[in-house]
Amino acid sequence: MQKQLREPFKSCFEELNRRLRETDGESCGKIFRSVLEEGMRDLPLQQEDRDAFLQFISEDGYVDGQMQLLSIQRSRDLLEGTIGKLERENGEKCRLALGLGAMSGMLLILILW
């Protein structure tokens, strides 16, 4: 899987792999969270986006596979809601930019005429 990933996630998972092999009792959830927080530090994300992404990683983790799936599904639903909201905002901003561009062009035509 690491070979298919792009940076910064490729190096994150390499670091995660190394730290999990060298662990001295630290939980997998703590290691995973710390490595991904470090890797996402340079990404253009707001803190709430980082928190939403890392929310499904609890400190101790769930032993039950069904609970892990539910936790991941909840995080996925939150992220999909955020994606939908951002796509709507992007559409509104595009319409605004198009309108401002058209009005600026008309103003320029009137000034040069």
Secondary structure as UniProt FT lines:
FT   HELIX           2..4
FT   TURN            7..8
FT   HELIX           9..21
FT   HELIX           28..40
FT   TURN            41..42
FT   HELIX           47..54
FT   TURN            55..56
FT   HELIX           65..112
//
